[in-house]
């Protein structure tokens, strides 16, 4: 099958007026997660102006690492640079290629870490991997057994009211684990009664701590950003909403003991 290239679907008349921005993981966030979570935050990634400012162009062709697939990039828009300031640009999104934002997946293997490149050097080499029917809104739900996600992804899923995730997590009780990847400490929690996993995890998205005393103290001291960077959520067990609450409470106690989440090694107080 013959390759379809970017030049075949999106014609850029003067590529030398553009620079390409290949947004990559910055040791804190995946740009793909940022794009799904908050469009203003994603714009901020494109507005950033590094100290090494090798060249300036009128337009920025932005893509982000589609990290689920090797060497694949998701189109994030074409931006016009209105002003250049000390540490950033003032930009606006153009209408060029607007219909492909969040849908056009491109394939290109970069040699080394080159986030900002002269567009003409890659334009004819960008291959169309796929054009999604709808704008990408995050990972699809696969199974309860494989839920092991950084808090940033939980935020993206819940804020975007992902229907598949909401239906799955809203229909079960269960026991979950929050791991503080910075300190190595754990917190075991549960959802039961009329509150499914979805509603319980929404409380963490809103507060960062979900009301737990130890986590509340941590987030008060370090801020919500600490939870965003360091918390990881794992679903340990799940049960039907029809199951007696005591079964979930008993399993929560088991996991607190098994994972040593009480005392100095964790955040559980009881």
N, C-alpha and C positions, 0 to 999 in steps of 0.2 A: 504493500500500500504506500502510495507516494505521500511524503511528508507535506503537511500544510504549515506554512511559515507565517509569522506575524505580518510580514509585508503583504500577504495574501488577504488578510482580514482587516488590517488597520493600516491604512496608508499614511505615512508621515512624509510630507513634502520636503521639509528642510531639516533632516536629522541632526545637522551640526548646530542647530539652535537648542538642542535638548541634551541634558545629561540623564543617565539612567541611575536610579537609586534602587539598589538591591537590599532591601531591609532584612536584617538577620537577627538572630538571638543576641541580646546584649547583656547576657549573664543575669538578667532579671526577668525579662518578658520575651515571649515569642511575638513578633509583630503580627502574625496571623491572629493570635488570641486578642491582641489589642484592637485590631481592625474589627473583629466581631463584637468586642465588648463596648467600644466607645469610638465613634467616628472622629470626634474632636481630638481624642488622644492619638489616634492614628495620624491625623493631620499634623500633630506635633512632631511625629517622627520625620515627616517630610520637611517640616520647617527648620529642623535642626541644621545648624551650619558648623561643621567641624573646624578646629583651629587650623588644620592643614587645608587650605582653600586653593586647590590647584587650578581650578577653572570655574568660570561662571557662565551659565547659559540662561536663556530667557525662559525655558521650560524644563520641568522635571518629569520624567517618565518613571513612575514608581511601581515597583512590584515588591512582594514580600515572600519570604520562604514558606512554601507549603510543606512544612516539615514532616508531614506524614509520608511524603513521597520524595525520593532522592532527586536533587537537581531540578525540582519543579517549583515554579514561582506563580503566585496569584497576582493578577493585575489590580493595582490600587489607585489608578487614575493618572491623568496628566494635569499637572499644576503649572500655573503661570507665576513667575517670580515678580512681585510688584515692588518690593524693597529688599535691600540687603543690609542687615544690621550686624552688630559685632558678633553675636553668637547665634543668629538665626535669620530666617527669611520671613517676609510677609508674603503669603501666597494665596491664590484662589484656585479652586477647581475649575477646569475648563470643560466644555461640552464634548471635546474630542474624545471619542472612545467611551463616553459615559455609559453606554448600554452594556459594556463589557466589564465594568468595575465589579469585582467580587465574583466574576463568572469565568473570565478568561484565564486558563492555566497554561503557562509557557514553560518550556523545558530548555535549560541551558546549564552546562557545567562550567562554573567559574574556576579559573586557575588561581587558587589562593583566596584570601579574604579581600575582595575588592567591592566594597559597598557602593562606591560612586564611580561611574565609568562614563566615558564619552559615548553617547548613544550610538553614533554611527559605527562604532567598533563592534557592536553586538546586534544591531537592528536586523540584519539579514541572516543572523545565526539563530535567532529565537524561533523555536519550533512550537506550534500549537499542540499542547498535550490533550486539552479537552476544553470545551465550552459548556459550562454547567447550565442547566435549564433555569435555575434560580440563583440569586446571590448566595454565596457561602455563608452559613450562619453557625458553623461549629460542627463538632463531631456528632455523629448519629449514635443513638443508644444501641449497644450490642448485647450486653448481658449483665446481670447483677454480679456475677462472679468476677468480672474484670474491672470493677470500679475502683480505681486507684489513681486519683487525679490531684494535681496541684490546685490550690485554692483559686488561683486565677482562672482556671478552666471551670470550676464550679460556679464562680461569679458569672462568667460568660453564659453558661448554660441557663442559669436561673434568671438572670436579667433579660435574656432574650426569650424567656418562656418557651424553651424548646419543647414542642408538643410531645415528641417521643420520650424524652427524659421526664417530663412532667407526668405523663401518664404512668410511666414505670415506677418512678420514685414516690409518686403520690398515692400509690395503691398498696404500699407495703410498710409495715413496721420494721424495726431492725436495730442492730448494734453496729456502730461505726467507730473508726479510729481516726484521730487527728494526730499527725506526727509533726512536731516542730523540727524541721530538718536542720535548723541552725544549732539547736541545743541538744537534739537527740531525745527530747522528752516527749511523752505520749499522753493523750487524753482519750479515754474510752467513753462514748456517750451512746444514748439510745433514743429512739422515737417510738412512742406507743400511745394508747388511748385513741383519740380522734386525729392525732397528729402523725402524718406519714413522714418518711425521710425527706421528701421535697420541702414540706413546711418547716421542718426542723432545720434543715440546711439553709433555708432562706433567712433564718434568724442570724446565722453566721455571716451571710452576705450583707445583711443590714448593719451588723455591729462589729464583726470581726471576732467576737468571743462567744456569742450565743448565750450569754448570761452566766457562764461558769465563772466562779470567783477567781480562780487562779489565772485563767485566760483573760478575764476582764482586767485584772491587775497588770498583766503583761502588756495588753494592748493600750491601756491607759498610759503606761510608761513609754512604750515604743511606737505607738501609732498603728493605724490600720494597715499602713504600708508594710509593716513587719509581717502581718498575717498573709498579705498578698504575696510576699516574697518567699515565705518559709513554710507555710502550712500545707500539708498534704492530707487529703481525705481518702479513706479506704473503707468500703462497706465490708464488714466482717461477716454478718449474717443478716438474712431478711426473712420475714414471716408475713403471711396473709394478715390483712386487717381484722380477720375474724378470730385470730389466735388470741388466747387469753393474755392480758398484759403481763402477768406474773412470769410467764415463760420468757418474755423478752428481758424482763428485769433480772431474772436468774442468769440468763446468758450474758448480760452486761457484767454482772458480778464475776462470772467465770473469766471473762476476758480481762477485766481489771487485774485479777490475780495472775493470770497467765502472762500478761504483758508488763507486769510490775509498774502499772501506771499510777499507783498511789505513792505518797511520800516524796522523797527527794528525787526519785527517778521519773516522776510524771506529774501531771496536773490534776489528777483526781484527788478530791479531798475526803471521799468516803468509799 
